[in-house]
Amino acid sequence: MIHARTLRSRILTGLGLLFCATLFTGCVGQGEYDRLYETNRSLTNANAELQRERDEARAQADLMRGNIGSSAGTLADLQSQNASLRAQLDKALADFRSLNGQIAGMKFGPLDADTDQALTALAAQFPDLIKYDSSRGMLRFAADLTFDSGSDVVKEDAKRAIAALGQILNNSSAAGYDVYIEGHTDSQRISANTAKRHPTNRHLSAHRAISVIDDLAKIGVKPGRMLAAGWGEWRPAVPNSASGNTPANRRVEIFLVKASSGTMTLDENQLPAERSSGSAKPKSEKPPAKPVDMSK
Protein backbone atom coordinates (compact mmCIF):
# COMPACT_ATOMS: atom_id res chain seq x y z
CA MET A 1 0.00 0.00 0.00
CA ILE A 2 1.49 3.42 -1.01
CA HIS A 3 1.07 6.20 1.55
CA ALA A 4 -0.55 9.42 0.28
CA ARG A 5 2.41 11.54 1.45
CA THR A 6 4.86 9.33 -0.47
CA LEU A 7 2.72 9.62 -3.59
CA ARG A 8 2.65 13.41 -3.39
CA SER A 9 6.44 13.45 -2.94
CA ARG A 10 6.96 11.33 -6.03
CA ILE A 11 4.67 13.52 -8.11
CA LEU A 12 6.44 16.72 -7.00
CA THR A 13 9.85 15.17 -7.65
CA GLY A 14 8.85 14.15 -11.15
CA LEU A 15 7.48 17.57 -11.94
CA GLY A 16 10.63 19.21 -10.56
CA LEU A 17 12.86 17.08 -12.71
CA LEU A 18 10.77 17.89 -15.73
CA PHE A 19 10.92 21.59 -14.94
CA CYS A 20 14.67 21.57 -14.38
CA ALA A 21 15.36 19.67 -17.57
CA THR A 22 13.33 22.16 -19.54
CA LEU A 23 14.84 25.14 -17.78
CA PHE A 24 18.52 24.28 -18.25
CA THR A 25 18.52 22.53 -21.60
CA GLY A 26 15.59 24.07 -23.33
CA CYS A 27 14.77 20.70 -24.71
CA VAL A 28 14.55 17.18 -23.34
CA GLY A 29 16.71 14.32 -24.60
CA GLN A 30 15.15 10.99 -25.52
CA GLY A 31 16.66 9.22 -22.52
CA GLU A 32 15.46 11.89 -20.12
CA TYR A 33 12.05 11.85 -21.76
CA ASP A 34 11.80 8.10 -21.37
CA ARG A 35 12.76 8.34 -17.72
CA LEU A 36 10.21 11.04 -17.05
CA TYR A 37 7.60 9.05 -18.96
CA GLU A 38 8.21 5.98 -16.81
CA THR A 39 8.10 8.11 -13.68
CA ASN A 40 4.80 9.59 -14.73
CA ARG A 41 3.37 6.15 -15.53
CA SER A 42 4.54 4.83 -12.15
CA LEU A 43 2.94 7.76 -10.38
CA THR A 44 -0.29 7.29 -12.33
CA ASN A 45 -0.44 3.63 -11.35
CA ALA A 46 0.35 4.48 -7.75
CA ASN A 47 -2.43 7.07 -7.76
CA ALA A 48 -4.90 4.50 -9.12
CA GLU A 49 -3.83 2.01 -6.43
CA LEU A 50 -4.30 4.65 -3.77
CA GLN A 51 -7.78 5.46 -5.05
CA ARG A 52 -8.66 1.74 -5.00
CA GLU A 53 -7.49 1.42 -1.41
CA ARG A 54 -9.48 4.54 -0.51
CA ASP A 55 -12.62 3.03 -2.02
CA GLU A 56 -12.06 -0.22 -0.11
CA ALA A 57 -11.61 1.73 3.13
CA ARG A 58 -14.88 3.57 2.50
CA ALA A 59 -16.65 0.27 1.84
CA GLN A 60 -15.25 -1.17 5.06
CA ALA A 61 -16.45 1.87 6.97
CA ASP A 62 -19.94 1.56 5.47
CA LEU A 63 -20.02 -2.16 6.38
CA MET A 64 -18.98 -1.40 9.95
CA ARG A 65 -21.70 1.22 10.27
CA GLY A 66 -24.22 -1.32 8.95
CA ASN A 67 -23.02 -3.95 11.44
CA ILE A 68 -23.34 -1.49 14.28
CA GLY A 69 -26.93 -0.80 13.27
CA SER A 70 -27.67 -4.53 12.97
CA SER A 71 -26.12 -5.20 16.37
CA ALA A 72 -28.28 -2.52 17.91
CA GLY A 73 -31.37 -4.21 16.43
CA THR A 74 -30.26 -7.62 17.69
CA LEU A 75 -29.68 -6.21 21.17
CA ALA A 76 -33.17 -4.69 21.16
CA ASP A 77 -34.65 -8.07 20.16
CA LEU A 78 -32.75 -9.86 22.94
CA GLN A 79 -33.90 -7.30 25.48
CA SER A 80 -37.49 -7.78 24.34
CA GLN A 81 -37.20 -11.58 24.61
CA ASN A 82 -35.63 -11.24 28.06
CA ALA A 83 -38.53 -9.06 29.22
CA SER A 84 -41.02 -11.62 27.88
CA LEU A 85 -39.24 -14.50 29.64
CA ARG A 86 -39.18 -12.53 32.89
CA ALA A 87 -42.92 -11.95 32.60
CA GLN A 88 -43.51 -15.68 32.03
CA LEU A 89 -41.30 -16.54 35.01
CA ASP A 90 -43.16 -14.07 37.23
CA LYS A 91 -46.48 -15.62 36.21
CA ALA A 92 -45.19 -19.15 36.83
CA LEU A 93 -43.98 -18.14 40.30
CA ALA A 94 -47.34 -16.52 41.03
CA ASP A 95 -49.17 -19.69 39.93
CA PHE A 96 -46.82 -21.77 42.10
CA ARG A 97 -47.48 -19.60 45.15
CA SER A 98 -51.21 -19.80 44.48
CA LEU A 99 -51.05 -23.60 44.24
CA ASN A 100 -49.07 -23.77 47.48
CA GLY A 101 -51.75 -21.65 49.12
CA GLN A 102 -54.48 -23.98 47.91
CA ILE A 103 -52.61 -27.03 49.18
CA ALA A 104 -51.99 -25.35 52.53
CA GLY A 105 -55.71 -24.67 52.78
CA MET A 106 -56.65 -28.33 52.33
CA LYS A 107 -57.66 -30.12 55.48
CA PHE A 108 -56.22 -33.62 55.51
CA GLY A 109 -57.32 -35.62 58.57
CA PRO A 110 -57.98 -36.32 61.26
CA LEU A 111 -61.53 -37.22 60.31
CA ASP A 112 -64.67 -37.12 62.39
CA ALA A 113 -65.02 -39.96 64.89
CA ASP A 114 -67.74 -41.88 63.02
CA THR A 115 -65.95 -41.85 59.66
CA ASP A 116 -62.61 -42.65 61.28
CA GLN A 117 -64.13 -45.65 63.09
CA ALA A 118 -65.78 -46.89 59.89
CA LEU A 119 -62.53 -46.69 57.89
CA THR A 120 -60.60 -48.42 60.68
CA ALA A 121 -63.10 -51.28 60.55
CA LEU A 122 -62.85 -51.41 56.74
CA ALA A 123 -59.05 -51.77 56.88
CA ALA A 124 -59.40 -54.52 59.50
CA GLN A 125 -61.86 -56.34 57.23
CA PHE A 126 -59.35 -56.31 54.32
CA PRO A 127 -55.95 -56.34 56.09
CA ASP A 128 -53.93 -57.54 53.09
CA LEU A 129 -55.52 -55.07 50.70
CA ILE A 130 -55.99 -51.85 52.74
CA LYS A 131 -53.85 -49.85 55.14
CA TYR A 132 -55.47 -46.91 56.95
CA ASP A 133 -53.60 -43.82 58.18
CA SER A 134 -55.97 -42.13 60.63
CA SER A 135 -53.77 -39.04 61.08
CA ARG A 136 -53.97 -38.25 57.36
CA GLY A 137 -57.45 -39.57 56.59
CA MET A 138 -55.89 -41.84 53.96
CA LEU A 139 -56.56 -45.37 52.74
CA ARG A 140 -53.82 -47.16 50.84
CA PHE A 141 -54.83 -49.98 48.49
CA ALA A 142 -52.09 -52.39 47.42
CA ALA A 143 -52.16 -52.11 43.63
CA ASP A 144 -51.03 -55.71 43.04
CA LEU A 145 -54.15 -56.91 44.91
CA THR A 146 -56.38 -54.34 43.25
CA PHE A 147 -55.27 -54.74 39.61
CA ASP A 148 -53.57 -57.33 37.44
CA SER A 149 -50.14 -56.43 36.11
CA GLY A 150 -50.37 -53.64 33.52
CA SER A 151 -54.18 -53.43 33.88
CA ASP A 152 -56.57 -50.76 35.12
CA VAL A 153 -59.48 -53.21 35.60
CA VAL A 154 -60.34 -53.61 39.29
CA LYS A 155 -60.17 -57.21 40.54
CA GLU A 156 -63.32 -58.78 41.94
CA ASP A 157 -61.97 -59.08 45.50
CA ALA A 158 -61.00 -55.40 45.44
CA LYS A 159 -64.45 -54.47 44.12
CA ARG A 160 -65.96 -55.72 47.38
CA ALA A 161 -63.67 -53.46 49.40
CA ILE A 162 -64.42 -50.47 47.14
CA ALA A 163 -68.15 -51.13 47.46
CA ALA A 164 -67.82 -51.10 51.26
CA LEU A 165 -65.87 -47.84 51.05
CA GLY A 166 -68.63 -46.36 48.87
CA GLN A 167 -71.20 -47.11 51.55
CA ILE A 168 -69.06 -45.29 54.12
CA LEU A 169 -68.64 -42.28 51.83
CA ASN A 170 -72.41 -42.11 51.30
CA ASN A 171 -73.08 -41.89 55.05
CA SER A 172 -74.08 -38.50 56.40
CA SER A 173 -70.97 -38.31 58.59
CA ALA A 174 -68.71 -38.50 55.50
CA ALA A 175 -70.86 -36.32 53.24
CA GLY A 176 -68.70 -33.26 53.91
CA TYR A 177 -65.54 -34.82 52.49
CA ASP A 178 -64.15 -34.69 48.98
CA VAL A 179 -62.35 -37.83 47.85
CA TYR A 180 -58.90 -37.56 46.27
CA ILE A 181 -57.78 -40.77 44.55
CA GLU A 182 -54.13 -40.99 43.54
CA GLY A 183 -52.55 -43.78 41.50
CA HIS A 184 -48.86 -44.70 41.92
CA THR A 185 -46.51 -47.11 40.17
CA ASP A 186 -42.93 -48.22 40.65
CA SER A 187 -40.18 -47.21 38.21
CA GLN A 188 -40.30 -50.40 36.16
CA ARG A 189 -40.87 -49.42 32.54
CA ILE A 190 -44.08 -50.15 30.69
CA SER A 191 -44.01 -53.30 28.54
CA ALA A 192 -44.80 -53.25 24.85
CA ASN A 193 -48.15 -54.94 25.40
CA THR A 194 -49.19 -52.61 28.24
CA ALA A 195 -48.14 -49.56 26.22
CA LYS A 196 -50.93 -50.20 23.72
CA ARG A 197 -53.38 -48.86 26.31
CA HIS A 198 -51.17 -47.13 28.89
CA PRO A 199 -48.17 -45.52 27.15
CA THR A 200 -46.42 -44.50 30.38
CA ASN A 201 -46.48 -45.23 34.09
CA ARG A 202 -48.30 -41.95 34.61
CA HIS A 203 -51.04 -43.03 32.23
CA LEU A 204 -51.38 -46.37 34.03
CA SER A 205 -51.57 -44.75 37.46
CA ALA A 206 -54.15 -42.17 36.32
CA HIS A 207 -56.27 -44.80 34.57
CA ARG A 208 -56.29 -46.90 37.74
CA ALA A 209 -57.44 -43.93 39.81
CA ILE A 210 -60.24 -43.32 37.32
CA SER A 211 -61.30 -46.98 37.53
CA VAL A 212 -61.69 -46.65 41.30
CA ILE A 213 -63.77 -43.50 40.77
CA ASP A 214 -65.95 -45.36 38.26
CA ASP A 215 -66.65 -48.16 40.76
CA LEU A 216 -67.44 -45.69 43.56
CA ALA A 217 -69.74 -43.73 41.24
CA LYS A 218 -71.68 -46.94 40.47
CA ILE A 219 -72.32 -47.29 44.20
CA GLY A 220 -73.72 -43.77 44.39
CA VAL A 221 -70.78 -41.58 45.39
CA LYS A 222 -71.27 -38.32 43.51
CA PRO A 223 -68.62 -37.84 40.76
CA GLY A 224 -68.37 -34.16 41.70
CA ARG A 225 -66.84 -35.15 45.04
CA MET A 226 -64.03 -37.21 43.53
CA LEU A 227 -60.73 -36.24 41.94
CA ALA A 228 -58.35 -38.60 40.07
CA ALA A 229 -54.61 -38.08 39.88
CA GLY A 230 -51.76 -40.19 38.48
CA TRP A 231 -48.29 -39.74 39.92
CA GLY A 232 -46.71 -42.62 38.01
CA GLU A 233 -43.30 -43.42 39.50
CA TRP A 234 -42.67 -39.88 40.78
CA ARG A 235 -43.86 -40.23 44.39
CA PRO A 236 -42.43 -43.54 45.63
CA ALA A 237 -43.30 -44.73 49.15
CA VAL A 238 -39.89 -46.43 49.38
CA PRO A 239 -36.76 -46.19 47.19
CA ASN A 240 -37.18 -48.14 43.96
CA SER A 241 -34.96 -51.15 43.39
CA ALA A 242 -32.32 -51.19 40.65
CA SER A 243 -34.69 -53.10 38.35
CA GLY A 244 -37.58 -50.77 39.19
CA ASN A 245 -39.75 -53.70 40.30
CA THR A 246 -40.85 -52.43 43.72
CA PRO A 247 -44.29 -53.71 44.87
CA ALA A 248 -44.57 -51.27 47.80
CA ASN A 249 -44.67 -48.37 45.34
CA ARG A 250 -47.51 -49.83 43.29
CA ARG A 251 -50.51 -48.52 45.17
CA VAL A 252 -53.70 -46.44 45.11
CA GLU A 253 -54.13 -43.86 47.87
CA ILE A 254 -57.51 -42.40 48.78
CA PHE A 255 -57.65 -39.22 50.85
CA LEU A 256 -60.75 -37.73 52.49
CA VAL A 257 -60.48 -33.95 52.45
CA LYS A 258 -62.84 -31.42 53.97
CA ALA A 259 -64.82 -29.92 51.10
CA SER A 260 -64.08 -26.23 50.55
CA SER A 261 -66.95 -23.94 51.44
CA GLY A 262 -68.61 -22.35 48.45
CA THR A 263 -67.38 -24.98 46.00
CA MET A 264 -69.91 -25.47 43.21
CA THR A 265 -70.45 -28.88 41.58
CA LEU A 266 -72.63 -29.87 38.66
CA ASP A 267 -75.78 -31.84 39.18
CA GLU A 268 -75.34 -35.26 37.59
CA ASN A 269 -78.69 -34.82 35.83
CA GLN A 270 -77.23 -31.85 33.92
CA LEU A 271 -74.62 -34.03 32.22
CA PRO A 272 -75.12 -36.09 29.04
CA ALA A 273 -75.83 -39.77 29.72
CA GLU A 274 -72.50 -40.93 28.33
CA ARG A 275 -70.62 -38.61 30.70
CA SER A 276 -72.66 -39.09 33.88
CA SER A 277 -71.94 -42.82 33.88
CA GLY A 278 -68.34 -42.14 34.89
CA SER A 279 -67.08 -44.84 32.54
CA ALA A 280 -65.14 -42.69 30.07
CA LYS A 281 -61.34 -42.74 30.21
CA PRO A 282 -58.77 -40.51 28.56
CA LYS A 283 -57.63 -41.60 25.16
CA SER A 284 -54.26 -43.27 25.21
CA GLU A 285 -51.35 -41.78 23.35
CA LYS A 286 -49.33 -43.73 20.83
CA PRO A 287 -46.88 -46.17 22.46
CA PRO A 288 -43.18 -45.34 22.63
CA ALA A 289 -41.15 -46.01 19.50
CA LYS A 290 -38.83 -48.45 21.34
CA PRO A 291 -40.77 -50.23 24.10
CA VAL A 292 -38.87 -52.54 26.43
CA ASP A 293 -39.72 -56.18 27.07
CA MET A 294 -39.99 -55.93 30.86
CA SER A 295 -43.53 -56.57 32.06
CA LYS A 296 -45.36 -54.27 34.40
Protein Blocks (a to p, Z undefined) as FASTA:
>chain_A
ZZfklmmmmmmmmmmmmmmmmmmnopacfklmmmmmmmmmmmmmmmmmmmmmmmmmmmmm
mmmmmmmmmmmmmmmmmmmmmmmmmmmmmmmmmmmmmmmmmmmmpcgdjddfklmmmmmm
mmmmmmmlpccdfknopacddfklmpcehiabdcfklmmmmmmmmmmmmpmklmmpccdd
dddddfbdcdfklmmmmmbfklmmmmmmmmmmmmmmmnopafklpccddekjmlcfbdcd
fkopafklgccddddddddehiacddfklpcfklmnopaccddddddfbdcfbdZZ
